């Protein structure tokens, strides 16, 4: 019996399905939110959330397991250093699926899949130059404004005149 052995096949063979899920997960890690079909988003959710659980462990062994699943060192690094750190207080449910409606070409149901905990990458802090270093005479002088651009008049329809 196949109790608890449900897997979404997405009408693909196992190698193709594994490559698809790996690429979708790498895109999700890189872009934080991706737009895909609802079926692919639902298949991606457990795959991505297991990788976040590995990232929360933070061990070298967990990093190597994630690398076998993703095959991209940059994605694994971002997963462990940014996404897993942002989700450290959450027990599960790291992703959110938002339905978008149907695609125009084939009416396939579309969805966004994104991380629930929005993480902010560390930005380099640049010191601002001191205001005292600027000459005082330039601050007192009024600044000239640039002339406003004029918009071209809209063309009237020739059909109305005929």
C-alpha positions as CSV (number, residue, x, y, z in Angstrom):
1,X,0.0,0.0,0.0
2,X,1.1,3.5,-0.7
3,X,0.0,5.3,2.5
4,X,1.7,8.7,2.8
5,X,3.6,8.3,-0.5
6,X,1.8,11.1,-2.4
7,X,4.0,13.0,-4.8
8,X,2.9,15.5,-7.4
9,X,4.2,14.2,-10.8
10,X,3.5,17.3,-13.0
11,X,3.3,15.0,-16.0
12,X,7.1,14.6,-16.1
13,X,9.5,11.8,-15.5
14,X,11.5,11.8,-12.2
15,X,14.7,13.3,-13.6
16,X,12.8,16.1,-15.4
17,X,10.7,16.8,-12.3
18,X,13.7,16.9,-10.0
19,X,15.5,19.4,-12.3
20,X,12.3,21.5,-12.5
21,X,11.9,21.7,-8.7
22,X,15.6,22.4,-8.3
23,X,15.5,25.3,-10.8
24,X,12.3,26.7,-9.3
25,X,13.8,26.6,-5.8
26,X,17.0,28.3,-6.9
27,X,14.8,31.0,-8.6
28,X,12.7,31.4,-5.4
29,X,15.8,31.8,-3.3
30,X,17.4,34.3,-5.7
31,X,14.3,36.4,-6.4
32,X,12.3,35.9,-3.2
33,X,9.1,35.6,-5.1
34,X,8.3,33.8,-8.4
35,X,5.2,33.6,-10.7
36,X,4.4,30.1,-11.8
37,X,1.5,27.8,-12.3
38,X,-0.5,26.8,-9.3
39,X,0.3,23.1,-9.6
40,X,4.1,23.8,-9.8
41,X,3.8,26.2,-6.8
42,X,2.0,23.5,-4.8
43,X,4.7,20.9,-5.7
44,X,7.5,23.4,-4.9
45,X,6.3,24.2,-1.4
46,X,7.3,21.0,0.4
47,X,10.6,20.9,-1.5
48,X,11.6,24.4,-0.6
49,X,10.4,24.2,3.0
50,X,12.5,21.1,3.7
51,X,15.5,23.0,2.5
52,X,14.8,25.9,4.9
53,X,14.6,23.3,7.7
54,X,18.1,22.2,6.6
55,X,19.2,25.8,6.6
56,X,18.0,26.3,10.1
57,X,20.3,23.5,11.3
58,X,23.3,25.3,9.9
59,X,25.7,22.4,10.1
60,X,28.2,21.5,7.5
61,X,26.4,18.2,6.9
62,X,23.1,20.1,6.3
63,X,24.8,22.4,3.9
64,X,26.2,19.5,1.9
65,X,22.7,17.8,1.7
66,X,21.3,21.1,0.5
67,X,24.0,21.4,-2.1
68,X,23.1,17.9,-3.5
69,X,19.5,19.1,-3.9
70,X,20.2,22.6,-5.4
71,X,23.6,22.1,-7.1
72,X,24.3,25.9,-6.9
73,X,26.7,27.1,-4.2
74,X,25.4,30.7,-4.3
75,X,21.8,29.6,-3.7
76,X,22.9,27.4,-0.8
77,X,24.9,30.2,0.7
78,X,21.9,32.6,0.4
79,X,19.5,30.0,1.8
80,X,21.7,29.4,4.9
81,X,22.8,33.0,5.6
82,X,19.6,35.0,4.8
83,X,16.4,32.9,4.4
84,X,17.0,30.4,7.2
85,X,18.1,33.2,9.6
86,X,15.0,35.2,8.9
87,X,12.8,32.2,9.6
88,X,14.6,31.0,12.7
89,X,11.5,31.7,15.0
90,X,9.0,30.0,12.7
91,X,8.3,26.3,13.1
92,X,7.0,25.7,9.6
93,X,5.1,27.3,6.8
94,X,7.9,29.3,5.3
95,X,6.3,29.9,2.0
96,X,3.1,31.6,0.9
97,X,1.1,30.8,-2.3
98,X,-1.1,33.6,-3.7
99,X,-3.5,32.7,-6.5
100,X,-3.4,35.2,-9.4
101,X,-6.1,33.9,-11.8
102,X,-5.8,32.3,-15.2
103,X,-3.0,32.7,-17.8
104,X,-4.3,34.3,-21.0
105,X,-2.8,31.9,-23.5
106,X,-4.0,28.5,-22.1
107,X,-6.1,29.5,-19.0
108,X,-3.7,27.7,-16.7
109,X,-4.2,28.8,-13.0
110,X,-1.3,31.0,-12.0
111,X,0.1,31.9,-8.6
112,X,2.9,33.7,-6.7
113,X,5.0,31.7,-4.3
114,X,7.1,33.7,-1.9
115,X,8.8,33.6,1.5
116,X,6.6,34.5,4.4
117,X,9.5,36.1,6.4
118,X,10.8,39.0,4.3
119,X,14.5,39.2,4.8
120,X,16.6,42.2,4.2
121,X,20.2,41.6,3.0
122,X,22.9,43.4,4.9
123,X,23.7,46.7,3.1
124,X,27.1,48.4,3.3
125,X,26.8,51.5,5.3
126,X,28.5,54.5,3.6
127,X,29.3,57.5,5.7
128,X,27.8,60.8,4.5
129,X,30.1,63.7,3.8
130,X,30.1,66.4,6.4
131,X,28.0,69.5,5.7
132,X,30.7,71.8,7.2
133,X,33.1,71.0,4.4
134,X,31.0,72.8,1.8
135,X,31.5,76.5,1.3
136,X,28.9,78.7,3.1
137,X,28.6,81.1,0.1
138,X,27.1,78.4,-2.1
139,X,24.4,77.5,0.5
140,X,23.2,81.1,0.8
141,X,23.0,81.6,-3.0
142,X,19.6,80.7,-4.5
143,X,19.6,77.6,-6.7
144,X,18.3,77.9,-10.3
145,X,15.5,75.6,-11.3
146,X,15.7,73.7,-14.5
147,X,13.1,74.9,-17.1
148,X,10.0,72.7,-17.3
149,X,9.7,70.4,-20.3
150,X,6.7,71.3,-22.5
151,X,4.6,68.4,-23.7
152,X,3.8,68.2,-27.4
153,X,0.1,68.8,-28.2
154,X,-1.9,65.6,-28.9
155,X,-2.7,64.9,-32.5
156,X,-6.4,65.1,-33.3
157,X,-8.0,62.2,-35.1
158,X,-8.2,62.7,-38.8
159,X,-11.3,60.5,-38.9
160,X,-13.3,63.0,-36.9
161,X,-12.6,65.8,-39.5
162,X,-13.7,63.7,-42.4
